């Protein structure tokens, strides 16, 4: 089976969506951008002080020909004015012109506006800035897709030929039933983008009523809502072993199209999802790529501040593929 990222690279070849990186002065970002440009997969736009970025490239002997270096503080006056007016209109009376001008001194807001205005196809940030600095402008400006009230964060878990989607592992601390159903739909779409045939397990500490309580009821209700939202197989509530192990699934949930064969796992809380993906990563030896932000009108990716160049490269491939899918 082709590696996920080989498959994404094959999709991107010949298209080269334009991705903005607000943290262009970071060597991990520039190193990944150089590779992406050389591989002709993504056209990178790096934000920052142009002289500093050029010096960084010189220090590392990187060829940055073809990479656009953009200093937001030197953005042409007419273009900046158009951006200010677009943001003012998007905020719909929530901010004054002076406040909008101040917001656009923040590279995260500036980069998000480049996405919103269609000047780039997507954004990758978070190597330097905390999650809120990436997510807040995205929610205020790009906003959620029609039919979605929340966004969520998924991880692609890969080891050899095995590949799975885990969510929500990054955004929503508490998930009610409608939100969990949204996460299920978003995660199934992500799985399909990666060439998986989604089979979605709604996880709990109970399988088909083996335990009782509000938390179990929530997952059972979320399952019904998710089944009504999409055509992919969805089942719950399922314990992880019932979702993952065929013999256990057959015993605990006989006749289920998902039990024992799930490849998309929707956790009932951020706490469970975050712990779950890290156990799979550290104990199971899975590569965890993400978080992938799901449910936005345009692709925005939030890196970990502990990221490395290779992870930036891979997240950019995902963001590019989301742009193509859009």
C-alpha positions as CSV (number, residue, x, y, z in Angstrom):
1,X,0.0,0.0,0.0
2,X,1.3,3.4,-0.9
3,X,2.4,5.5,2.0
4,X,-0.1,8.3,2.9
5,X,2.3,11.0,2.1
6,X,3.5,9.4,-1.2
7,X,-0.2,9.4,-2.1
8,X,-0.6,13.0,-1.2
9,X,2.5,14.0,-3.1
10,X,1.1,12.2,-6.2
11,X,-2.1,14.2,-5.8
12,X,-0.3,17.5,-5.5
13,X,2.2,17.0,-8.4
14,X,1.3,19.3,-11.2
15,X,-1.0,21.5,-9.1
16,X,1.2,23.2,-6.5
17,X,-1.4,25.0,-4.3
18,X,0.0,28.1,-2.7
19,X,0.4,27.8,1.1
20,X,1.4,30.7,3.4
21,X,3.7,30.1,6.4
22,X,3.4,33.1,8.9
23,X,6.6,31.9,10.7
24,X,9.0,32.2,7.8
25,X,12.0,33.2,10.0
26,X,11.9,29.8,11.7
27,X,14.5,27.4,10.2
28,X,12.1,24.4,10.5
29,X,9.6,26.2,8.4
30,X,12.0,27.4,5.8
31,X,13.7,24.0,5.6
32,X,10.3,22.4,4.9
33,X,9.4,25.1,2.4
34,X,12.7,24.6,0.5
35,X,11.9,20.9,0.1
36,X,8.3,21.5,-0.9
37,X,9.4,23.9,-3.6
38,X,12.1,21.6,-4.8
39,X,9.7,18.7,-5.0
40,X,7.2,20.9,-6.9
41,X,4.4,20.0,-4.6
42,X,3.5,23.3,-2.9
43,X,4.3,26.9,-3.7
44,X,5.3,28.4,-0.3
45,X,4.8,32.0,0.8
46,X,6.9,32.8,3.8
47,X,6.1,35.8,6.0
48,X,8.7,37.7,8.0
49,X,11.6,40.1,7.7
50,X,12.9,39.5,4.2
51,X,16.5,40.3,5.1
52,X,16.4,37.8,8.0
53,X,14.8,35.1,5.9
54,X,17.4,35.6,3.1
55,X,20.2,35.4,5.7
56,X,18.7,32.2,7.1
57,X,18.7,30.7,3.7
58,X,22.4,31.8,3.1
59,X,23.4,30.3,6.5
60,X,21.9,26.9,5.6
61,X,23.0,27.0,1.9
62,X,19.3,26.7,0.9
63,X,18.1,27.6,-2.6
64,X,15.0,29.7,-2.1
65,X,14.5,30.6,-5.8
66,X,10.7,30.3,-6.4
67,X,9.8,30.8,-2.8
68,X,7.9,34.1,-2.2
69,X,9.2,36.1,0.8
70,X,6.7,38.6,2.1
71,X,7.1,41.2,4.8
72,X,3.6,42.2,6.0
73,X,5.0,45.5,7.3
74,X,6.0,46.4,3.7
75,X,2.8,45.2,2.1
76,X,1.7,47.8,-0.6
77,X,-0.6,50.5,0.7
78,X,-3.4,49.8,-1.7
79,X,-3.3,46.1,-1.0
80,X,-3.2,46.7,2.8
81,X,-6.2,49.1,2.5
82,X,-8.2,46.5,0.6
83,X,-7.3,43.9,3.2
84,X,-8.4,46.2,6.0
85,X,-11.7,46.9,4.4
86,X,-12.3,43.1,3.8
87,X,-11.6,42.3,7.4
88,X,-13.7,45.2,8.6
89,X,-16.6,43.9,6.6
90,X,-16.0,40.3,7.7
91,X,-16.1,41.4,11.4
92,X,-19.5,43.0,10.6
93,X,-19.3,45.9,13.2
94,X,-17.4,43.9,15.9
95,X,-14.3,45.9,15.3
96,X,-13.4,49.5,14.3
97,X,-11.1,50.4,11.5
98,X,-8.4,51.2,14.0
99,X,-8.8,47.8,15.7
100,X,-8.7,46.0,12.3
101,X,-5.5,47.8,11.5
102,X,-4.0,46.7,14.8
103,X,-5.1,43.1,14.2
104,X,-3.3,43.0,10.8
105,X,0.0,43.8,12.5
106,X,-0.3,40.2,13.8
107,X,1.1,37.8,11.2
108,X,-1.5,35.2,12.1
109,X,-4.3,37.6,11.2
110,X,-2.5,38.8,8.1
111,X,-1.9,35.3,6.8
112,X,-5.5,34.3,7.5
113,X,-6.7,37.2,5.5
114,X,-4.5,36.1,2.6
115,X,-6.4,32.8,2.7
116,X,-9.8,34.5,3.1
117,X,-9.1,36.8,0.2
118,X,-8.1,33.9,-2.1
119,X,-4.5,35.1,-2.5
120,X,-3.2,31.8,-1.1
121,X,-4.9,28.4,-0.9
122,X,-4.1,27.5,2.8
123,X,-2.1,28.3,5.8
124,X,0.4,26.3,8.1
125,X,1.3,27.9,11.4
126,X,2.0,27.0,15.0
127,X,5.7,26.2,15.1
128,X,6.2,29.4,17.1
129,X,2.7,30.6,18.0
130,X,0.3,28.8,20.4
131,X,-2.8,27.1,19.1
132,X,-5.1,30.0,20.0
133,X,-3.1,32.4,17.7
134,X,-3.8,30.1,14.8
135,X,-7.4,29.0,15.6
136,X,-8.8,32.3,16.7
137,X,-8.3,34.2,13.4
138,X,-9.4,31.2,11.5
139,X,-12.7,31.0,13.4
140,X,-13.3,34.8,13.2
141,X,-12.4,35.2,9.5
142,X,-12.6,31.9,7.6
143,X,-15.3,30.4,9.8
144,X,-16.9,27.0,9.7
145,X,-18.3,25.1,6.7
146,X,-22.1,25.3,6.2
147,X,-23.7,22.7,8.6
148,X,-20.8,22.8,11.0
149,X,-20.9,24.7,14.3
150,X,-17.5,23.6,15.6
151,X,-14.1,22.7,14.2
152,X,-12.1,19.7,15.5
153,X,-8.6,18.4,15.4
154,X,-7.7,15.0,14.0
155,X,-4.5,13.0,13.9
156,X,-3.5,10.6,11.1
157,X,-2.0,7.5,12.8
158,X,0.3,5.5,10.5
159,X,2.5,2.5,11.0
160,X,3.5,0.5,7.9
161,X,0.4,-0.3,6.0
162,X,-1.9,0.5,9.0
163,X,-3.5,3.9,9.0
164,X,-6.3,5.4,11.1
165,X,-7.9,8.7,12.0
166,X,-8.2,9.7,15.7
167,X,-10.4,12.7,16.7
168,X,-11.0,15.1,18.5
169,X,-7.5,15.2,19.9
170,X,-6.9,18.9,19.9
171,X,-9.8,21.4,20.0
172,X,-13.0,20.7,21.9
173,X,-12.5,19.9,25.6
174,X,-16.0,18.6,26.1
175,X,-18.1,17.2,23.3
176,X,-21.9,17.0,23.5
177,X,-23.8,14.6,21.3
178,X,-24.3,17.0,18.3
179,X,-20.6,18.1,18.4
180,X,-19.4,14.5,18.6
181,X,-21.6,13.7,15.5
182,X,-20.0,16.7,13.7
183,X,-16.6,15.4,14.5
184,X,-17.5,12.0,13.2
185,X,-18.6,13.4,9.8
186,X,-15.5,15.7,9.6
187,X,-13.2,12.8,10.4
188,X,-14.8,10.5,7.9
189,X,-14.2,13.2,5.2
190,X,-10.6,13.4,6.3
191,X,-10.2,9.6,6.1
192,X,-11.6,9.6,2.6
193,X,-9.2,12.3,1.5
194,X,-6.4,9.9,2.6
195,X,-7.8,7.1,0.5
196,X,-9.4,5.2,3.4
197,X,-12.9,3.7,3.1
198,X,-14.2,5.2,6.4
199,X,-15.7,3.0,9.0
200,X,-16.4,5.2,12.1
201,X,-16.5,4.0,15.7
202,X,-18.0,6.2,18.3
203,X,-16.0,5.3,21.4
204,X,-17.0,4.8,25.0
205,X,-16.3,2.6,28.0
206,X,-19.5,0.8,27.1
207,X,-20.5,-1.4,24.1
208,X,-24.1,-1.4,23.1
209,X,-25.5,-0.8,26.6
210,X,-23.0,-2.9,28.6
211,X,-22.8,0.0,31.0
212,X,-25.1,2.9,31.8
213,X,-24.8,6.6,32.6
214,X,-24.9,10.0,31.0
215,X,-21.6,9.6,29.2
216,X,-22.8,6.4,27.6
217,X,-26.2,7.9,26.6
218,X,-24.3,10.9,25.0
219,X,-22.3,8.6,22.7
220,X,-25.3,6.5,21.8
221,X,-27.2,9.7,20.9
222,X,-24.2,11.0,18.9
223,X,-24.1,7.8,17.0
224,X,-27.7,8.2,15.8
225,X,-27.0,11.8,14.8
226,X,-23.9,10.8,12.9
227,X,-25.7,8.0,11.1
228,X,-28.3,10.6,10.0
229,X,-25.6,13.0,8.8
230,X,-23.6,10.8,6.5
231,X,-23.6,7.6,4.3
232,X,-20.4,6.1,5.7
233,X,-20.8,3.2,8.2
234,X,-21.0,4.5,11.8
235,X,-21.6,2.5,14.9
236,X,-21.5,3.1,18.7
237,X,-21.3,3.1,21.5
238,X,-18.3,0.9,21.2
239,X,-15.3,0.2,23.5
240,X,-12.0,0.4,21.7
241,X,-11.4,-3.4,21.7
242,X,-14.9,-3.9,20.2
243,X,-14.2,-1.3,17.5
244,X,-10.7,-2.6,16.6
245,X,-10.4,-6.4,17.2
246,X,-12.6,-8.5,14.9
247,X,-13.2,-11.4,17.3
248,X,-14.1,-8.9,20.1
249,X,-16.3,-6.9,17.8
250,X,-18.2,-10.0,16.7
251,X,-18.8,-11.1,20.3
252,X,-19.8,-7.7,21.7
253,X,-21.6,-6.1,18.7
254,X,-22.6,-9.0,16.4
255,X,-23.8,-7.9,13.0
256,X,-22.1,-4.5,13.2
257,X,-20.5,-3.2,10.0
258,X,-18.0,-1.2,12.0
259,X,-17.2,-3.3,15.1
260,X,-13.8,-5.0,14.7
261,X,-13.1,-3.1,11.5
262,X,-13.1,0.6,12.4
263,X,-10.5,2.9,10.9
264,X,-11.9,6.2,12.2
265,X,-12.1,6.5,16.0
266,X,-14.1,9.4,17.5
267,X,-13.4,9.9,21.2
268,X,-16.0,11.2,23.7
269,X,-13.7,14.0,25.0
270,X,-10.5,15.8,24.3
271,X,-9.0,14.2,27.4
272,X,-9.6,10.7,26.0
273,X,-8.6,11.6,22.5
274,X,-5.3,13.2,23.5
275,X,-4.4,10.4,25.8
276,X,-5.4,7.8,23.2
277,X,-3.3,9.1,20.3
278,X,-0.3,9.5,22.5
279,X,-0.5,6.0,23.8
280,X,-0.7,4.7,20.2
281,X,2.2,6.9,19.3
282,X,4.5,6.0,22.3
283,X,3.5,2.5,23.1
284,X,2.3,1.4,19.7
285,X,5.0,3.0,17.6
286,X,2.5,4.8,15.4
287,X,3.5,8.0,13.6
288,X,1.0,10.8,14.6
289,X,0.6,13.5,12.1
290,X,-1.4,16.6,13.0
291,X,-3.5,18.0,14.4
292,X,-5.4,18.5,11.2
293,X,-8.1,21.2,11.7
294,X,-11.4,20.0,10.4
295,X,-14.6,21.8,9.6
296,X,-13.2,25.2,8.3
297,X,-14.2,26.9,5.1
298,X,-10.6,26.8,4.0
299,X,-7.6,24.8,5.1
300,X,-5.6,26.0,8.1
301,X,-3.1,23.8,9.9
302,X,-1.9,24.1,13.5
303,X,1.6,22.7,14.1
304,X,2.9,21.8,17.5
305,X,5.6,24.1,18.8
306,X,7.8,21.0,19.3
307,X,7.5,20.2,15.6
308,X,10.4,19.4,13.3
309,X,11.1,20.1,9.6
310,X,9.7,16.7,8.4
311,X,6.4,17.2,10.3
312,X,6.1,20.7,8.8
313,X,6.6,19.2,5.3
314,X,4.0,16.5,5.9
315,X,1.4,18.9,7.4
316,X,1.9,21.2,4.4
317,X,1.1,18.2,2.1
318,X,-2.1,17.6,4.0
319,X,-3.0,21.3,3.8
320,X,-2.3,21.3,0.1
321,X,-4.5,18.2,-0.4
322,X,-7.3,19.9,1.6
323,X,-7.0,22.9,-0.7
324,X,-7.3,20.7,-3.8
325,X,-10.3,18.9,-2.3
326,X,-12.0,22.2,-1.6
